[in-house]
Amino acid sequence: MRTPRLVAAIVAAGLALAACSGNSGTSGGGSGGDGGGDFKPLSRVEIIAPAAPGSGWDQTARAVQEALTSDNLARSADVKNVPGASGTVALAQVAPQTGKADLLIASGLAMMSGIITNGTDVTLDDLTPIARVVGEYEVIVVPKDVPFNNADELFAAIKADPKSVPIAGGSAGSADQIFIGLLAQHYGVKPADVNYVPYSGGGEATTALLGGKVKAGVAGLNEFAEQIKNGNLKGLLISSAQQVEGTSFAQTATQIDPTLEFQNWRSIMAPTGISDDLTTQYVEAMKRMHDSSAWTDAVKKNGWNDNFLAGDEFGTWLKEENTRVQTVLDELGLAKKAG
């Protein structure tokens, strides 16, 4: 016969084993992970890329898709491209779907700017912030034979005679023009007075620089990186807090002013009206995605900055960023009122 002491020991061991089994992650009830607690994978998610295939938004959406599915954070994920009007066409489709689960949209600075410059009735307030995922620094360059050696000298010339210093950049209201506008504010120049020459992309801007049609250019770091390396362009300024490995610029943004750090960022958002539980599930999925090797590889491959920020912190930052962008676009005369 078993003694009472032996029975108690067997029961205790069984309870301990049950507790261990209940806390272990399984593919059916959650993914393991180091974050602690159970995580229930998303059953299915559709990610809207608000631009054409091959665009930065498309690349971001597909990198998220790959990382979510390869790490079993979502059982399936699809990407749908809805291009047009700086992402606001896609926004107008997603925003009304209040409370809809299994739907995400890639958003970012270009969409924020597009909302302001197009005066759309729907805004980022009509979405639920989930996570800021990546970004890219802006840089200012000049051809090798142009005498400016840093941003201070460039903007001194602009302040003296704005029309004499044409600057090539992306489309009106783009991250390129917003960053130039922020710098103009710092140097006491009206943003609208800057002789900003918009081009459809970094390739055309580079051609204009090398052909002597403009005296300076602004774009994402990757757009000018090769021409800086081969010495055809001089790097005056990068919009980072510190020098970026493998590059050398005369100044960083925060050497001029700590508030000038700037990135062309991209994020993931959801419709409004979704449950708190689903919001938490999305945020946790993004956090786990961020820690995955698939995501790390995608960030490195695409030359993105890892500027991850999730949940309420992202929501708070988003409002601050919108105020900054609105102020610049107002001064550029590009902002339109909704309706």
N, C-alpha and C positions, 0 to 999 in steps of 0.2 A: 504493500500500500504506500501511496505517496504521503509524505508528511506534510502538514500545513505549510511549513517553511519552504519545502520544495515547490509546492503548488504556487505559492506567492512569487517565488523566483521566476517560474515559468511564465506566469501572467505578466510580470513586470517586463520580462524580456520580449514577450509578444507585443506589448504596448509600445515599447521602444522601437521595435522593428516596424510596426505600423506607422508610427510617427515619422520615421525616416523615409518610408516609402511614400507617404502622403506629401512630403516636402520636396521630393525629387522632381525635376522638370521632365516632362514627356512631350513627345511630338503632338499628342492628341490634346493635352490640356494646357500647354504653354511651352515656351522655349526656356532652356536653362538660363544661361547668361549669368553675369556677375552682379547684376543690379539688385538681386534679392527679390523674393516674392514671385508668384506665378505670373506668366504673361500668356495671354490668349492670342495666338496669331490671327491676323486679319484673314477672313475667309476669302474675300475677293476685293480688289480695289481697282478703280479706273482712274488714271492720272491724266489730266488734261494738260497738254503742252500748248501754250498759247502762241505758238509760232510754227513756222514751216519745219519739216524734217531737216536735220542738220544744223539748225540754229542752236544758240546757247541754251535756250529753254528746253528744246527737244533733247539735247545731250544730257541736261540735268535730269529731266523726267525719266529718260531711259536708264540713266545710272541708278536712280532711285528704284525703278522697276527691277533691275537686275539684282541690286543689293537686297531688296525685300524678299525676293523669291529664292535667291541662292542661299540665304541664311534662314529660310523657313519662318520669316516674319509675316509673310502673306502667302496664302496657298496659291493664289494667282494674282497677277497684276497686268493690266493692259495700258498702253499709252495711246491717246487719241490727240491728233493735231488739230487745233482750231486757230489758225493764224488770223491776223488783222488788227490794225489800229493800236499798235503797241501793247497787244494783249487784252485790250478792253472788249474785243468781240467775244473772246472766251469768257471773260469775267461776266459779261451780260448774260451768258448762257448758264453759268454755274450759280451766280448769286441768287436767282429766284428759287433754286432747289433747296429751300430751307428744310433742315432736318434730314436731308438725304444721306444715308450711310453709304460707305464703299465708294465715295467720290472725293478725289483730291485734285488740286490745281497747282501747277507750278506758277509762282508769281515772282515779283522782284522789283528792282528800282525802275526798270523801263515801264512796267505796268503802272507803278505809282505816278511816274511822270506823265504817262499817257492819259491817266484819269484827269490829271490837272490841266494838261494842255488841250484835251478834247472836251473838257467840261461834261463828263459823263454823269448820268444820274446814279449809277452804281459805283461804289468805291470799295476800298479794302476793308472798310468798316462792315461791309456786307459779307465778309468771310470770317472764318474762325482761324486765328493764327496757330500754326502747329510748330514749325521750325524754320529758322533761317539756316541754310545748309552750306552754301559756298559763296565765294565772291572773287573779284579780280581787281587788282589795283589799277588806277589810272596813272599814266605817265605823261610828262611834257618833254618834247624833244625839239631840237632845231637841226638844220643841216650843218655839217661839219665846218663850213666856212662862214656861218653866221656868228657874229661876235658875242652873242649872249652866252654867259657861262653858268648862270643860275636863274631861278625864278625871280629873285630880287631885281636883277638887271633887266629881265624881260618885261616885268610889269612897270618898271620905271620908264621904259620906252613907251609902253602902252599908255601910261598915265600922261606922258608928255604929248603924244600924238597917236591916239587909238587907231586911226585909219591906216597908219603907216606900218602896222604889225598885223597882217592877216594870219589867222590861226586856223589850221585845218582840223576838223573833227567830224564826229558822226552827225546823224540827223538832228534837226532842231528839237531841243528838249531832251536829248539823250544824256546818258551819264557823262559823256565828254563835255557837253556844254554846261551841265550842272556843276561839274568840278571847276571849270574855268570861271563860272559865275561866283562860286564860293571864294576862289582866290581873288577875284576882282574886288569883292566886298572887303576882303582883308586888306588889300593894298589901296583902298580908297578910290576905286574906279567903279563907275556905274556898270553893272553887268551888261546892260543893253548897249553900252558904248564900245564894248570889245568887238573888234572886226573878226567875228567868227564866221568861218566859211564851211558850211555843212557838206559832207560827202556821204555816199551810201555805205561806205565801209572803210576799214583800215587800209586796204589795198589801194584805193583811189587816193586816200589822204597821203599815203607814202609816195605815190607817184607825183603828187602835187609838191610835196616837200623836196624830193630829189630833182624835180624839174624847175625849182626856183619860183613856183607860183605863189607860195606862201612862205612865211618866215619861221613859223613854229607849227607844231602839231600836238594834238592830245588824243589819246586812245588807251585802250586796255594794254597792259604790259605785253601780252603775247603778240599784239599787232605790230609792235615796233622792235621787238627783242632781237630779231636777226639783223636788222639794219644797224642797231646800236652795237652789236657784237663785231660787225665787220667795219665799223668806223665811219659809215656814211652819215649817221645821225649821232648827235650828242644828247645824252640824257641829262636834262636839267633838274627834274623833280619826279619823285615817285610818291604816291599818295599814302604811303605806309608810315608806321611809327618808327620802323628801323629799316636799314638796308636789307634787301632781299638777296638771299644766297645766289651767287652767279650773276649778279648785276652790280652796277656802280653808277649812282646818280649823284649829282652835285649836292642835292638836298633831299631830305625826306619831308613829308608834310608837317610832321610834328616838330621838326626843327624850326619851322616858321611859326606854327601855332598849333597847340595840341588839339584844337577843335577841327582842324583841317584833315585829319585822317579820314579816308574815304574809300569805299569799295562799291563796285557795281555788283550788288548782291542778288542772290536768287533764293527763293524759299518755297516751302510747301504749305498750303492752306486748305481748308475744308469749308463747306457751306455753313452758314449760321444755323442755329437751332438744333444742332446735334446734341446728344446727351453728354453729360459730364463724363460718364463712363467711356463713351466712344472717344471723346477728346483725349482723355487720359491714355486710352489704348493707342491712339495715333501718336501721341507724344512719346510714349514708351517705345513704340515701334521705331520712331525716328532716332531715339537715343541709342537703341541697340543696333540699328543700321549704321549709325555714325561710328560705332566701335568695331564694325565688321571689317574683315580684310577686303571684301569685295568693294566696299565704299572707299577704303583707304587707297586701293589700287586705282579706282576711277578718278579720285581727286588728283593723284599723282600723274596719271596718264593725261588728263586734260589741263594740267597746269593751273588748277584752281587753288584758291586759298581756303583752308578749312576754318570758316568763321561760324561754327555751329552755335546756335542759340535756340532754346526750345521753350514751349509753353508760355507761361505768364511773362517771363523775362523777355521773350521775343515780342510779345504783344505790347509791352511797355516801350521797348526800343522802337518798335514800328511807329508808334505815335510821335516819338521824338524825331525820327527820321522824316516822317511826313511833314512836320512843321519846318524842318530845315529845307527840304526840297521845295515846298510851297513858297517859302520866302524868296528863294533864288528865282524860281520861275515867275513869280510876281514881278520881280525887278527886271527880268528879261523881257517882260511884256508878253509872255507866252501862256500865262494862265487864263483859263476861261471859266466862267461861272456855269454850273450845271443848269440844264434846262434851256 
